[in-house]
Amino acid sequence: MIPAHALFELLLGEESSARHAGRVLTDSDAWDQALALAAAWKVVPRLARVLRRHEIAVPSCVDQRLRQQLTTTALQSGYVARRAADVFGALASANVRAVGFKGVATLARLHRSPAERMLSDIDIIIRDEAFDRAIKTLASIGFSPSFGESVEDWKGFSSGRIRQDNHTIALTDEEGLEVDLHYRLDGQIAGITDALWGRADSLTLVGRRVDAVAPVDAMLLLVHHSLRTHFSPFPTVRDLVDLDEYWHAADVLFDPELLGAEASRSGLGEALSAMLALLVEAGAISAGDARLLAFYDSLGPLDSGNVQRIRDWFMYRIDTPGSGGEALLDVFLLMRTPTHLRRWFAHRFTLDRKLRKAAWRTELERHRARRGKSDFGRALEMIGCLCRIGLRRLPLLWSVVRLQRRALHAVPRASEGRDAG
């Protein structure tokens, strides 16, 4: 069992599996890698809770390092939570309703203090018509566009994206803290947004009131986030941890039938089923859980093979660290995309460096959303530049792509048109 797989089992497995994973990490002297992965996956507090709950012994040096990480992450999350409260307060004063999701919502609803859930940014949704007021309000408390260009330029650029279902802008303060301001979600995922406003409720975050998405919407948006990142271990492991904690939180009530119906309506049924299957397989959720059965009963028709392939793709990423997983998927998707990259890049070469970087990321999303055939050599050249993995490694990556073709097909098909940010 490699460190990544052992850590995954430790975080989400039932007691015997977690204990076994802990012994594997100790016997293979792999706790250094596990702690580094826990920090990268942003699950350090969860790791500490699991070790404490199952009374899993670790070497004293590991225990000391984990305590240091907990202190550091608590300070970081506390700062982000306080700034998030400032953001919500300022927007409320400006008569802009903002609803938090992902980390902010999970912390406010499921945890007692910022020490229990790592936060690195602030994700909020506002209504499209409040965009200008929100930008001015956030500027008044120190947040400005992170790409260095005017908001109008960014909106004009983003309006040309092929995938028009995720309208968001990143703002940062002088400390580098980022607010991801989502101002419109379109496509099939728009159904979540339409109902989200009515289901959101007021919670307490570091002693201040904030609006957060309801549990059903929180879980759906976590699943959507994993889809958008093509089930990369980072951040999918953290999304799985949050999904598991929503599922088991005693004071969180959600209707599993509503969850299934909304998952089907928004096109997230296969992805959510795959994530729940991972939790069942790990032992975090019982296969006979009454809510799980009610959820499946309320789901519309879906491709069970696709569910399995998404699950297989995620486990492949967990079990093959250093395989160039992102590059694999990008090569595969770019090979199916008829786009003139050189002409595109030359046209935008005069842009500001930061905006060009943002535009480059946007163009990659454009590639991932399109279908067709592409020249393999051009795709390899693109990926060689983008991922800096060297052209000599690409034939090996391509051989793995062919082996993983069925799994690779499943994730883009499931995520097409669903980019909640």
ZAKEDO-876186 format. One line per field, with one value per residue (C-alpha): x, y, z; chain. Coordinates in pm, whole numbers, always signed. Layout:
! ZAKEDO-876186
x: (X, ...)
y: (Y, ...)
z: (Z, ...)
kette: (A, ...)
This chain:
! ZAKEDO-876186
x: (+0, +156, +142, -135, -359, -281, -367, -692, -787, -688, -904, -1216, -1194, -1375, -1175, -999, -900, -778, -570, -420, -333, -166, +48, +145, +262, +461, +617, +717, +845, +614, +460, +661, +497, +157, +181, +291, -4, -245, -130, -158, -503, -598, -719, -478, -757, -944, -625, -574, -937, -914, -592, -749, -1084, -931, -641, -385, -31, +224, +595, +663, +833, +523, +297, +508, +500, +125, +73, +281, +75, -247, -128, -29, -348, -563, -402, -445, -806, -885, -754, -952, -1269, -1241, -1186, -1479, -1697, -1575, -1667, -2018, -2071, -1958, -2174, -2477, -2427, -2426, -2753, -2581, -2688, -2393, -2418, -2110, -2030, -1742, -1504, -1685, -2020, -1868, -1687, -1990, -2231, -2028, -1745, -1709, -1391, -1159, -907, -1133, -1142, -867, -960, -750, -1000, -1356, -1616, -1939, -2230, -2413, -2685, -2566, -2740, -2544, -2205, -2098, -2201, -2021, -1697, -1705, -1785, -1505, -1264, -1351, -1222, -906, -996, -908, -898, -607, -514, -422, -665, -997, -1311, -1469, -1178, -1207, -1583, -1536, -1271, -1466, -1780, -1601, -1554, -1715, -1828, -2065, -2187, -1935, -1906, -1659, -1393, -1102, -1019, -725, -624, -274, -206, -289, -618, -857, -1230, -1387, -1693, -1940, -2203, -2385, -2410, -2571, -2641, -2781, -2610, -2825, -3102, -2896, -2854, -3225, -3324, -3015, -3135, -3450, -3279, -2979, -2991, -2807, -2524, -2257, -1898, -1643, -1925, -2082, -2386, -2333, -2558, -2454, -2590, -2821, -2674, -2822, -2673, -2345, -2306, -2399, -2151, -1877, -1943, -1942, -1610, -1457, -1593, -1444, -1102, -1150, -1132, -775, -686, -637, -902, -1131, -1011, -1113, -1446, -1501, -1416, -1664, -1930, -1880, -1907, -2229, -2369, -2293, -2342, -2608, -2743, -2757, -3089, -3118, -3373, -3198, -3482, -3439, -3064, -3123, -3379, -3156, -2852, -3044, -3189, -2849, -2670, -2463, -2618, -2329, -2061, -2240, -2305, -1936, -1831, -2081, -1955, -1602, -1726, -1913, -1611, -1387, -1632, -1729, -2094, -2274, -2413, -2738, -2768, -3138, -3064, -2832, -3104, -3357, -3110, -3067, -3443, -3493, -3221, -3322, -3164, -2786, -2499, -2374, -2070, -1986, -2014, -1766, -1526, -1525, -1453, -1174, -1024, -1005, -845, -600, -497, -459, -260, -27, +139, +385, +223, +146, -225, -317, -100, -260, -607, -499, -327, -635, -874, -653, -617, -993, -994, -946, -794, -516, -317, -27, -253, -450, -140, +20, -298, -290, +85, +56, -173, -53, +131, -121, -418, -240, -195, -566, -647, -425, -612, -940, -825, -739, -1096, -1209, -1012, -1154, -1510, -1481, -1493, -1330, -997, -666, -316, -135, +198, +46, -129, +199, +378, +107, +118, +497, +491, +196, +299, +677, +703, +942, +867, +1065, +807, +507, +516, +498, +207, +31, +61, -107, -375, -462, -488, -708, -914, -1249, -1203, -1079, -1387, -1620, -1506, -1531, -1865, -1999, -1859, -1952, -2139, -2117, -1852, -1966, -1622)
y: (+0, +330, +634, +808, +502, +439, +797, +772, +457, +621, +926, +749, +383, +214, +142, -180, -34, +287, +94, -119, +191, +346, +34, +39, +400, +322, -1, +159, +474, +678, +920, +1212, +1161, +1111, +1437, +1624, +1478, +1563, +1925, +1929, +1770, +2014, +1741, +1782, +1834, +1527, +1319, +1428, +1346, +998, +915, +1030, +855, +518, +557, +492, +526, +715, +778, +1069, +1274, +1233, +1337, +1650, +1744, +1687, +1916, +2185, +2148, +2175, +2499, +2647, +2545, +2673, +3017, +3022, +2906, +3151, +3440, +3329, +3283, +3632, +3785, +3585, +3732, +4080, +4003, +3886, +4181, +4437, +4285, +4273, +4641, +4716, +4521, +4241, +3896, +3656, +3284, +3088, +2738, +2488, +2563, +2857, +2677, +2351, +2525, +2729, +2436, +2136, +2260, +2449, +2643, +2717, +2472, +2185, +2256, +2400, +2714, +2873, +3093, +3226, +3098, +3295, +3321, +3646, +3737, +3863, +4200, +4270, +4219, +4585, +4669, +4360, +4453, +4807, +4682, +4427, +4690, +4905, +4632, +4561, +4304, +4373, +4159, +3918, +3936, +4305, +4415, +4596, +4404, +4509, +4359, +4034, +4007, +4077, +3809, +3551, +3611, +3446, +3116, +2813, +2687, +2955, +2785, +2924, +3300, +3383, +3637, +3600, +3890, +3906, +4128, +4250, +3928, +3716, +3586, +3505, +3560, +3358, +3561, +3348, +3569, +3332, +2957, +2851, +2529, +2228, +2338, +2654, +2453, +2431, +2808, +2876, +2674, +2761, +3106, +2976, +2689, +2886, +2978, +3192, +3037, +3159, +3197, +3319, +3486, +3660, +3572, +3451, +3290, +2941, +2687, +2418, +2068, +1931, +2216, +2197, +1828, +1882, +2168, +1958, +1688, +1945, +2080, +1732, +1702, +2036, +1917, +1582, +1390, +1483, +1359, +1724, +1847, +1542, +1375, +1683, +1693, +1329, +1407, +1696, +1483, +1214, +1469, +1615, +1264, +1176, +1506, +1440, +1795, +1825, +1717, +1662, +1483, +1199, +1188, +1558, +1502, +1228, +1431, +1741, +1534, +1392, +1729, +1900, +1615, +1521, +1179, +975, +1180, +1180, +807, +749, +951, +773, +441, +540, +616, +285, +93, +261, +179, +536, +467, +136, -16, -70, +290, +383, +731, +587, +350, +635, +842, +565, +514, +881, +891, +904, +675, +684, +491, +256, +180, +548, +553, +267, +425, +754, +558, +367, +689, +843, +531, +522, +877, +778, +463, +612, +919, +1096, +942, +1283, +1234, +1592, +1569, +1237, +1381, +1699, +1503, +1290, +1585, +1800, +1515, +1536, +1912, +2094, +2422, +2638, +2697, +2885, +3138, +3180, +3233, +3475, +3680, +3724, +3759, +4134, +4087, +4163, +3862, +3793, +3826, +3607, +3341, +3359, +3347, +3042, +2861, +2963, +2831, +2498, +2483, +2558, +2256, +2034, +2127, +2064, +1743, +1635, +1523, +1697, +1652, +1435, +1610, +1951, +1819, +1676, +2003, +2192, +1957, +1958, +2336, +2347, +2077, +2099, +1725, +1687, +1537, +1219, +1115, +1169, +835, +659, +880, +805, +431, +480, +696, +407, +173, +418, +531, +407, +583, +897, +904, +887, +1194, +1452, +1307, +1338, +1688, +1838, +2162, +2149, +2386, +2532, +2661)
z: (+0, -108, +129, -68, -59, +308, +397, +200, +394, +721, +655, +531, +631, +916, +1232, +1129, +790, +951, +1204, +927, +723, +1029, +1078, +710, +735, +1050, +919, +588, +758, +534, +784, +642, +303, +466, +662, +351, +159, +439, +420, +40, +51, +331, +566, +860, +1120, +993, +1019, +1379, +1467, +1311, +1498, +1823, +1769, +1682, +1929, +1657, +1791, +1583, +1641, +1878, +1605, +1386, +1672, +1724, +1357, +1341, +1641, +1470, +1152, +1353, +1512, +1178, +1000, +1289, +1264, +886, +896, +1175, +967, +661, +869, +1018, +677, +544, +819, +714, +354, +441, +674, +416, +144, +374, +459, +86, +45, -148, -40, -48, +21, +120, +0, +5, +296, +452, +456, +582, +865, +972, +964, +1078, +1298, +1624, +1539, +1245, +1393, +1282, +908, +688, +492, +220, +34, +44, -202, -226, -467, -541, -788, -1125, -1090, -770, -935, -966, -610, -480, -660, -519, -172, -171, -301, +1, +235, +38, -230, -592, -910, -883, -1252, -1254, -1524, -1509, -1418, -1748, -1943, -1751, -1802, -2173, -2198, -1999, -2206, -2499, -2319, -2475, -2136, -2017, -1702, -1454, -1419, -1145, -1066, -824, -592, -351, -61, +23, +218, -88, +50, -236, -266, -548, -636, -833, -992, -1226, -1279, -1603, -1789, -1605, -1283, -1284, -1125, -809, -803, -858, -552, -350, -246, -87, +95, +228, +595, +847, +1052, +1291, +1172, +1432, +1623, +1320, +1113, +756, +497, +386, +141, +275, +324, +0, -205, -15, -104, -468, -505, -342, -601, -876, -754, -782, -1136, -1232, -1118, -1297, -969, -890, -538, -452, -385, -425, -105, +92, -91, +4, +366, +368, +199, +462, +743, +601, +572, +934, +1115, +1379, +1375, +995, +848, +475, +264, +74, -178, -248, -282, -541, -732, -743, -839, -1134, -1237, -1232, -1409, -1105, -1042, -1180, -1006, -670, -698, -769, -464, -240, -380, -276, +77, +94, -32, +225, +500, +585, +487, +528, +209, +397, +519, +498, +364, +101, -19, -26, -228, -487, -508, -597, -865, -1226, -1487, -1501, -1658, -1386, -1600, -1600, -1221, -1195, -1443, -1251, -934, -1114, -1247, -900, -751, -1040, -949, -581, -657, -920, -767, -994, -1302, -1449, -1394, -1488, -1797, -1891, -1887, -2065, -2341, -2385, -2399, -2620, -2868, -2919, -2973, -3309, -3187, -3332, -3015, -3170, -3339, -3018, -2807, -3055, -3064, -2686, -2643, -2584, -2285, -1935, -1792, -1516, -1749, -2005, -1737, -1655, -2025, -2068, -1793, -1956, -2293, -2131, -1999, -2354, -2473, -2203, -2301, -2675, -2874, -3197, -3334, -3289, -3420, -3164, -3212, -3146, -2837, -2707, -2773, -2586, -2291, -2284, -2242, -2006, -1762, -1806, -1796, -2090, -2428, -2354, -2096, -2321, -2512, -2176, -2073, -2398, -2336, -2000, -2162, -2392, -2093, -1906, -2206, -2074, -1740, -1911, -2133, -1834, -1642, -1926, -2030, -1677, -1627, -1963, -1907, -1528, -1389, -1057, -961)
kette: (A, A, A, A, A, A, A, A, A, A, A, A, A, A, A, A, A, A, A, A, A, A, A, A, A, A, A, A, A, A, A, A, A, A, A, A, A, A, A, A, A, A, A, A, A, A, A, A, A, A, A, A, A, A, A, A, A, A, A, A, A, A, A, A, A, A, A, A, A, A, A, A, A, A, A, A, A, A, A, A, A, A, A, A, A, A, A, A, A, A, A, A, A, A, A, A, A, A, A, A, A, A, A, A, A, A, A, A, A, A, A, A, A, A, A, A, A, A, A, A, A, A, A, A, A, A, A, A, A, A, A, A, A, A, A, A, A, A, A, A, A, A, A, A, A, A, A, A, A, A, A, A, A, A, A, A, A, A, A, A, A, A, A, A, A, A, A, A, A, A, A, A, A, A, A, A, A, A, A, A, A, A, A, A, A, A, A, A, A, A, A, A, A, A, A, A, A, A, A, A, A, A, A, A, A, A, A, A, A, A, A, A, A, A, A, A, A, A, A, A, A, A, A, A, A, A, A, A, A, A, A, A, A, A, A, A, A, A, A, A, A, A, A, A, A, A, A, A, A, A, A, A, A, A, A, A, A, A, A, A, A, A, A, A, A, A, A, A, A, A, A, A, A, A, A, A, A, A, A, A, A, A, A, A, A, A, A, A, A, A, A, A, A, A, A, A, A, A, A, A, A, A, A, A, A, A, A, A, A, A, A, A, A, A, A, A, A, A, A, A, A, A, A, A, A, A, A, A, A, A, A, A, A, A, A, A, A, A, A, A, A, A, A, A, A, A, A, A, A, A, A, A, A, A, A, A, A, A, A, A, A, A, A, A, A, A, A, A, A, A, A, A, A, A, A, A, A, A, A, A, A, A, A, A, A, A, A, A, A, A, A, A, A, A, A, A, A, A, A, A, A, A, A, A, A, A, A, A, A, A, A, A, A, A, A, A, A, A, A, A, A)
